[in-house]
Amino acid sequence: MALKKTKGGGTKKVCLPKATADRLSSKEKSNIIKSKKSAGSQGKYRRSSKTFVKGSRKKGATLRDWFQKENWINVATGKKCGE
């Protein structure tokens, strides 16, 4: 019996650290938001790698540091991520 591959959650929320989101131009922000909404509406788990943001994590920082010590905001709304 073959297992069926399940689709991703299809989330449309775009969260980034506030410092990273602040340095993006409005065109870059809109590209990221459009890409994430498009991927989410198709049921995909993540947006296109063409819209990945470079340099948002400090050198030597662990993934746990990145999530716990950064102020994450929703790029589309400007509110704290998860609100």
DSSP file (Angstrom, degrees, kcal/mol; ACC not computed):
  #  RESIDUE AA STRUCTURE BP1 BP2  ACC     N-H-->O    O-->H-N    N-H-->O    O-->H-N    TCO  KAPPA ALPHA  PHI   PSI    X-CA   Y-CA   Z-CA
    1    1 A M              0   0    0      0, 0.0     2,-0.3     0, 0.0     0, 0.0   0.000 360.0 360.0 360.0 122.7    0.0    0.0    0.0
    2    2 A A        -     0   0    0      1,-0.0     2,-0.3     0, 0.0     0, 0.0  -0.615 360.0-125.0 -84.6 138.9    1.5    3.3   -1.1
    3    3 A L        -     0   0    0     -2,-0.3     2,-0.4     1,-0.0    -1,-0.0  -0.630  22.1-126.9 -81.4 139.7    1.4    6.3    1.2
    4    4 A K        -     0   0    0     -2,-0.3     2,-0.4     1,-0.0    -1,-0.0  -0.702  20.7-122.1 -86.8 136.9   -0.2    9.4   -0.2
    5    5 A K        -     0   0    0     -2,-0.4     2,-0.2     1,-0.0    -1,-0.0  -0.642  27.9-139.1 -77.4 128.5    1.9   12.6    0.1
    6    6 A T        -     0   0    0     -2,-0.4     2,-0.1     1,-0.1    -1,-0.0  -0.616  14.8-116.8 -89.8 150.0   -0.1   15.3    2.0
    7    7 A K        -     0   0    0     -2,-0.2    37,-0.2     1,-0.1    36,-0.1  -0.374  36.4 -96.6 -77.8 162.0   -0.1   18.9    0.9
    8    8 A G        -     0   0    0     35,-1.1    -1,-0.1    -2,-0.1    37,-0.1  -0.096  40.2 -94.7 -71.4 176.0    1.4   21.6    3.2
    9    9 A G        -     0   0    0      1,-0.1    36,-0.1    36,-0.1    35,-0.1   0.787  44.0-136.4 -67.4 -29.1   -0.7   23.7    5.5
   10   10 A G        +     0   0    0     34,-0.5    35,-0.1     1,-0.2    33,-0.1   0.843  33.3 177.7  77.7  33.3   -1.1   26.6    3.1
   11   11 A T        -     0   0    0     34,-0.2    -1,-0.2    33,-0.2    29,-0.1  -0.428  21.0-165.7 -71.0 145.7   -0.4   29.4    5.5
   12   12 A K        +     0   0    0     28,-0.1     2,-0.3    -2,-0.1    25,-0.1   0.318  50.6 115.3-111.8   4.8   -0.4   32.9    4.0
   13   13 A K        -     0   0    0     23,-0.1     2,-0.6    24,-0.1    -2,-0.1  -0.600  50.5-156.7 -80.9 134.9    1.3   34.7    7.0
   14   14 A V        +     0   0    0     -2,-0.3    61,-2.9     2,-0.0    62,-0.5  -0.931  16.0 179.1-115.3 108.0    4.7   36.2    6.3
   15   15 A C  E     +A   74   0A   0     -2,-0.6    59,-0.2    59,-0.3    57,-0.1  -0.917   7.8 157.9-114.5 135.7    6.8   36.7    9.5
   16   16 A L  E     -A   73   0A   0     57,-2.1    57,-2.7    -2,-0.4    65,-0.1  -0.953  50.9 -81.2-143.0 159.6   10.3   38.1    9.7
   17   17 A P  E  >  -A   72   0A   0      0, 0.0     4,-2.5     0, 0.0     3,-0.5  -0.408  43.5-121.5 -60.0 142.6   12.5   39.7   12.4
   18   18 A K  H  > S+     0   0    0     53,-3.0     4,-2.5     1,-0.3     5,-0.2   0.875 111.4  54.9 -57.0 -41.9   11.5   43.4   12.7
   19   19 A A  H  > S+     0   0    0      1,-0.2     4,-1.0     2,-0.2    -1,-0.3   0.885 111.8  44.7 -60.8 -38.3   15.1   44.5   12.0
   20   20 A T  H  > S+     0   0    0     -3,-0.5     4,-0.6     2,-0.2     3,-0.4   0.918 112.9  49.8 -71.4 -44.5   15.0   42.6    8.7
   21   21 A A  H >< S+     0   0    0     -4,-2.5     3,-0.8     1,-0.2    -2,-0.2   0.855 106.9  56.7 -64.0 -35.0   11.6   43.7    7.7
   22   22 A D  H 3< S+     0   0    0     -4,-2.5    -1,-0.2     1,-0.2    -2,-0.2   0.818 104.9  50.9 -66.9 -30.7   12.5   47.4    8.4
   23   23 A R  H 3< S+     0   0    0     -4,-1.0    -1,-0.2    -3,-0.4     2,-0.2   0.563  90.0  98.3 -87.4  -6.1   15.4   47.3    6.0
   24   24 A L  S << S-     0   0    0     -3,-0.8     2,-0.1    -4,-0.6    -3,-0.0  -0.553  76.1-120.5 -79.2 144.5   13.4   45.8    3.1
   25   25 A S     >  -     0   0    0     -2,-0.2     4,-2.4     1,-0.1     5,-0.2  -0.363  27.8-107.9 -75.2 164.7   12.1   48.2    0.4
   26   26 A S  H  > S+     0   0    0      1,-0.2     4,-2.3     2,-0.2     5,-0.2   0.843 121.3  54.0 -64.1 -32.0    8.3   48.3   -0.2
   27   27 A K  H  > S+     0   0    0      2,-0.2     4,-2.1     1,-0.2    -1,-0.2   0.916 108.8  47.9 -67.1 -43.1    8.8   46.5   -3.5
   28   28 A E  H  > S+     0   0    0      2,-0.2     4,-2.2     1,-0.2    -2,-0.2   0.908 112.2  50.3 -63.0 -41.9   10.7   43.6   -1.7
   29   29 A K  H  X S+     0   0    0     -4,-2.4     4,-2.6     1,-0.2    -2,-0.2   0.931 110.8  48.1 -61.8 -46.0    8.0   43.4    0.9
   30   30 A S  H  X S+     0   0    0     -4,-2.3     4,-2.7     1,-0.2     5,-0.2   0.876 110.2  52.6 -65.7 -35.8    5.2   43.2   -1.6
   31   31 A N  H  X S+     0   0    0     -4,-2.1     4,-2.3     2,-0.2    -1,-0.2   0.916 111.5  46.3 -63.1 -43.0    7.1   40.5   -3.6
   32   32 A I  H  X S+     0   0    0     -4,-2.2     4,-2.3     2,-0.2    -2,-0.2   0.920 114.1  47.8 -65.2 -44.2    7.5   38.4   -0.4
   33   33 A I  H  X S+     0   0    0     -4,-2.6     4,-2.4     2,-0.2     5,-0.2   0.924 113.5  47.0 -64.1 -45.4    3.8   38.9    0.6
   34   34 A K  H  X S+     0   0    0     -4,-2.7     4,-2.3     1,-0.2    -1,-0.2   0.904 112.6  50.2 -63.0 -41.5    2.5   38.1   -2.9
   35   35 A S  H  X S+     0   0    0     -4,-2.3     4,-2.4    -5,-0.2    -2,-0.2   0.909 112.1  46.6 -64.1 -42.9    4.7   35.0   -3.2
   36   36 A K  H  X S+     0   0    0     -4,-2.3     4,-2.5     2,-0.2    -2,-0.2   0.903 113.1  48.6 -67.6 -41.8    3.6   33.7    0.2
   37   37 A K  H  X S+     0   0    0     -4,-2.4     4,-2.3     2,-0.2    -2,-0.2   0.899 112.2  49.8 -64.3 -40.2   -0.1   34.3   -0.5
   38   38 A S  H  X S+     0   0    0     -4,-2.3     4,-1.1    -5,-0.2    -2,-0.2   0.932 112.9  45.5 -63.9 -46.7    0.3   32.5   -3.9
   39   39 A A  H  <>S+     0   0    0     -4,-2.4     5,-2.6     1,-0.2     3,-0.3   0.902 113.2  51.1 -63.9 -41.1    2.0   29.5   -2.3
   40   40 A G  H ><5S+     0   0    0     -4,-2.5     3,-1.3     1,-0.2    -1,-0.2   0.883 106.6  52.7 -64.9 -39.4   -0.5   29.3    0.5
   41   41 A S  H 3<5S+     0   0    0     -4,-2.3    -1,-0.2     1,-0.3    -2,-0.2   0.756 108.3  52.1 -69.7 -22.6   -3.5   29.4   -1.9
   42   42 A Q  T 3<5S-     0   0    0     -4,-1.1    -1,-0.3    -3,-0.3    -2,-0.2   0.440 118.9-112.6 -89.0  -1.2   -1.9   26.5   -3.8
   43   43 A G  T < 5 +     0   0    0     -3,-1.3   -35,-1.1    -4,-0.3    -3,-0.2   0.655  66.1 149.7  80.2  16.0   -1.6   24.5   -0.6
   44   44 A K      < -     0   0    0     -5,-2.6   -34,-0.5    -6,-0.2    -1,-0.3  -0.484  49.3-135.0 -83.3 155.8    2.2   24.7   -0.6
   45   45 A Y  S    S+     0   0    0     -2,-0.1     2,-0.3   -36,-0.1   -34,-0.2   0.847  81.5  16.5 -78.9 -36.1    4.3   24.7    2.5
   46   46 A R  S    S-     0   0    0     -7,-0.1    -1,-0.1   -36,-0.1     3,-0.1  -0.931  77.8-106.5-139.8 161.2    6.7   27.4    1.6
   47   47 A R        -     0   0    0     -2,-0.3   -11,-0.1     1,-0.2   -15,-0.0  -0.213  57.3 -65.2 -80.0 174.9    7.1   30.3   -0.8
   48   48 A S    >   -     0   0    0      1,-0.1     3,-1.5   -13,-0.1    -1,-0.2  -0.256  37.5-128.8 -61.9 143.4    9.5   30.3   -3.8
   49   49 A S  G >  S+     0   0    0      1,-0.3     3,-1.3     2,-0.2    -1,-0.1   0.670 103.3  75.7 -68.6 -15.0   13.2   30.3   -3.0
   50   50 A K  G 3  S+     0   0    0      1,-0.2    -1,-0.3     3,-0.0    -2,-0.1   0.757  95.7  49.3 -65.6 -23.2   13.5   33.3   -5.3
   51   51 A T  G <  S+     0   0    0     -3,-1.5    -1,-0.2   -19,-0.1    -2,-0.2   0.239  78.8 132.5-102.3  12.9   12.0   35.5   -2.5
   52   52 A F    <   -     0   0    0     -3,-1.3     2,-0.6     1,-0.1    -3,-0.0  -0.374  57.8-125.5 -62.4 144.3   14.3   34.2    0.3
   53   53 A V    >   -     0   0    0    -21,-0.0     3,-0.5    -2,-0.0     2,-0.2  -0.837  23.5-147.8 -97.0 121.6   15.7   37.1    2.4
   54   54 A K  T 3  S+     0   0    0     -2,-0.6     0, 0.0     1,-0.2     0, 0.0  -0.600  71.4  17.6 -88.6 148.1   19.5   37.0    2.7
   55   55 A G  T 3  S+     0   0    0     -2,-0.2    -1,-0.2     1,-0.1     4,-0.1   0.714  78.2 124.6  73.1  23.1   21.4   38.2    5.7
   56   56 A S    <   +     0   0    0     -3,-0.5     2,-0.4     2,-0.1   -36,-0.1   0.642  61.1  66.5 -89.8 -12.9   18.6   38.2    8.2
   57   57 A R  S    S-     0   0    0    -37,-0.0     3,-0.1     4,-0.0    -2,-0.1  -0.910  86.0-120.6-110.9 134.1   20.4   35.9   10.7
   58   58 A K    >   -     0   0    0     -2,-0.4     3,-1.8     1,-0.1     2,-0.1  -0.369  39.8 -93.2 -68.9 148.8   23.5   37.0   12.6
   59   59 A K  T 3  S+     0   0    0      1,-0.3    -1,-0.1    -4,-0.1     3,-0.1  -0.379 110.5  15.1 -62.0 135.2   26.6   34.9   12.1
   60   60 A G  T 3  S+     0   0    0      1,-0.3     2,-0.3    -3,-0.1    -1,-0.3   0.378  91.8 135.4  82.9  -4.8   27.0   32.2   14.7
   61   61 A A    <   -     0   0    0     -3,-1.8    -1,-0.3     1,-0.1     2,-0.1  -0.574  49.4-135.3 -79.2 138.1   23.4   32.5   15.9
   62   62 A T     >  -     0   0    0     -2,-0.3     4,-2.2    -3,-0.1     5,-0.1  -0.440  24.7-109.0 -83.6 165.9   21.6   29.2   16.4
   63   63 A L  H  > S+     0   0    0      1,-0.2     4,-2.0     2,-0.2     5,-0.2   0.872 120.9  54.1 -62.9 -37.0   18.0   28.7   15.1
   64   64 A R  H  > S+     0   0    0      2,-0.2     4,-2.5     1,-0.2     5,-0.3   0.921 108.3  49.1 -63.6 -43.5   16.8   28.8   18.7
   65   65 A D  H  > S+     0   0    0      1,-0.2     4,-2.8     2,-0.2     5,-0.4   0.924 109.1  54.2 -58.4 -44.2   18.5   32.2   19.3
   66   66 A W  H  X S+     0   0    0     -4,-2.2     4,-0.7     1,-0.2    -1,-0.2   0.898 114.7  38.1 -60.1 -43.4   17.0   33.5   16.1
   67   67 A F  H  < S+     0   0    0     -4,-2.0    -1,-0.2     2,-0.1     5,-0.2   0.837 123.4  39.1 -79.3 -33.0   13.4   32.6   17.1
   68   68 A Q  H  < S+     0   0    0     -4,-2.5    -2,-0.2    -5,-0.2    -3,-0.2   0.825 120.2  39.6 -88.8 -32.1   13.6   33.5   20.8
   69   69 A K  H  < S+     0   0    0     -4,-2.8     2,-0.3    -5,-0.3    -3,-0.2   0.553  99.3  82.5 -99.2  -8.0   15.7   36.7   20.8
   70   70 A E  S  < S-     0   0    0     -4,-0.7     2,-1.0    -5,-0.4    -4,-0.0  -0.674  79.2-122.9 -96.0 152.4   14.3   38.4   17.7
   71   71 A N        -     0   0    0     -2,-0.3   -53,-3.0     9,-0.0     2,-0.3  -0.820  34.3-156.5 -92.0 100.0   11.2   40.5   17.6
   72   72 A W  E     -A   17   0A   0     -2,-1.0     9,-1.9   -55,-0.2     2,-0.3  -0.631  14.6-179.7 -85.5 132.3    9.2   38.8   14.9
   73   73 A I  E     -AB  16  80A   0    -57,-2.7   -57,-2.1    -2,-0.3     2,-0.6  -0.905  35.7-108.3-127.3 157.9    6.5   40.7   13.1
   74   74 A N  E  >  -A   15   0A   0      5,-3.3     4,-3.2    -2,-0.3   -59,-0.3  -0.770  27.3-150.0 -81.4 119.9    4.0   40.0   10.3
   75   75 A V  T  4 S+     0   0    0    -61,-2.9    -1,-0.2    -2,-0.6   -60,-0.1   0.847  92.3  51.6 -63.7 -35.1    5.3   41.8    7.3
   76   76 A A  T  4 S+     0   0    0    -62,-0.5    -1,-0.2     1,-0.1   -61,-0.1   0.885 125.7  21.6 -71.1 -39.3    1.9   42.4    5.8
   77   77 A T  T  4 S-     0   0    0      2,-0.2    -2,-0.2    -3,-0.1    -1,-0.1   0.716  90.7-131.7-103.2 -24.8    0.3   43.9    8.9
   78   78 A G     <  +     0   0    0     -4,-3.2    -3,-0.1     1,-0.3     2,-0.1   0.443  67.0 123.3  83.7   0.3    3.3   45.2   10.9
   79   79 A K  S    S-     0   0    0     -5,-0.2    -5,-3.3     1,-0.2    -1,-0.3  -0.440  76.5 -74.9 -89.5 167.3    1.9   43.5   14.1
   80   80 A K  B >   -B   73   0A   0     -7,-0.2     3,-1.8    -2,-0.1    -7,-0.3  -0.336  61.6 -97.4 -59.3 139.0    3.6   41.0   16.2
   81   81 A C  T 3  S+     0   0    0     -9,-1.9    -1,-0.1     1,-0.3    -9,-0.1  -0.380 108.8  28.3 -64.0 131.2    3.7   37.6   14.6
   82   82 A G  T 3         0   0    0     -2,-0.1    -1,-0.3    -3,-0.1    -2,-0.1   0.324 360.0 360.0 101.1  -6.1    0.9   35.3   15.8
   83   83 A E    <         0   0    0     -3,-1.8    -2,-0.1    -4,-0.0    -3,-0.1   0.466 360.0 360.0 -85.1 360.0   -1.6   38.1   16.7
